Amino acid sequence: MFRLFYNINRFAKTLQEPGASLSLVSPAREWALQLLLDIELGGSFANLALNKLPVSLSERDRRLVTELVNGTTRMRRTLDSVLDQVLTKPGRTLKPTVRNILRLGAYQLLFLQRIPARAAIFEAVAAARRCDHGGAAKLTNAVLRRISGLSLDDFNWSSNPIQRIGERWSYPDWIIEVWAREYDLATAQALAEAQNRPPPFSLRTNVRKLSRETLIEHLAAAGVRAQPSIVAPEGISLAAFPAVSRLPGYRDGWWYVQGESAMLASRVVAPQAGEVIADIGAGPGGKATHLAELMGDAGRVLAIEPNGSRLALVKENARRLGILSIQLLQQPGQANLPSLVDRALVDAPCSGLGTLYRKADSRWRSLPTQLAELADLQLQLLEAIATCIKPGGILVYTTCTISRKENQEVVNTFLARQPQFRTSDLQFALPAQWQHDTADGMMQILPSRHGTEGFFIARFRKATVST
């Protein structure tokens, strides 16, 4: 049964006010409402807003706030469409506080079946009463009671297929248009659905310290359900998102939190012991440490990152994992490398359209004009690094997006302008189930098809002599 958490200090203050209402709001929902207002009105990023939660908040309340803030932000367009169908005037005309109270309530009613409807409505009405003393509370009660017991299938969505997908799965139209144009409408809908599901959570075993099987045994002993990843031999998939600092082996460097597709990128590089490897855009260190592990920490990994704080994370993660072969370089990726390298991994800045489920507000912050701008930057970065590859060396290009403009089109332009490079087979690094999805040394990983984050990988080999 739902448990109502009381804010004792606010309750005591309320009792001292003449004619005060005895309506109470749980701390979790108070914080969720405040953070949603910070995101909408103050321009705060969702993940940074959640960092404002006080340490005194219980773990249970912290999880609820995170779910409410991320879920309500992610599903904002869907919620607004639902509310507009039951309100007598558009929701955008309401005060921001009332609008977000309604969004919070509607999110719980439509998406969180484990929360009883009466509890969601009661707390929303209490919050509305505190901010408006009457009219807002009546409106909130009426609107949410109309939604209660309904599902998304009971509401009307646009007859325009692009707008229908955008409204029903809560995306701006331009993202659906890109996916429909570059793939097809059915794939666009599948991608929209897939990126509203909880993100997959995976660990990369530090095989220099223990085997994957041993790590799974340690996790099981700690009550954490895990299974081997099909994507990478070091990978472990977890059934739920845990408090990572409490997992066994964190301080001992037994593992690193990393997406399965990102693990694949380092395997495509295939570093060899004694080589010099460049990791461009290395922060916070996932791929750099993986590259070092794959070559037995015997060689040199140049971790190149312009952001000082992200470079500091590379250093800290290398220390925790016991990696000694990483050299930190704070400089733009376009800067000349100190020497020619055997292999390079370019983890290019991108629109992130393959990892929208990880950042609740990213779909609302991205703009269609950014795709062309990013493609230009990605090509410049690739061409700058290409000059630093030894003859016969390997260059791997990756992004966490599923936009052809940033992926296949960048690769095709690069090959046309850099005739000394040819695409190189990458099937050796792929799970057998994925090998039929490769084409010309490229692999586009789709959340809806492959069950992991959206990712693009291309592998090139430089000619041994000038062409």
RAKAKA-V128472 format. One line per field, one symbol per residue. burial: # if it has 24 or more other ideal C-beta (glycine too) atoms within 12 Angstrom, else .. A space follows every 10 residues. Layout:
burial->???
//
This chain:
burial->....#.#..# #......... ..######## ########## .....#..## .##...#... ########## ########## #######... #..#..#### ########## ##..#.#.## ########## #....##.## #.######.. .#..#.#... .#.####### ########## .##...#### ######..## ########## .#..##.##. ...#.#..#. ########.. .#....#### ..######## ########## #...###### ########## #####.#.## #####....# #.###.##.# ###.#####. #.##..#... ########## ########## ####.#...# #..##.#### ########## ..######## ########## #####..#.# #.##.##.## #..#...#.. ########.# ########## ##.....
//
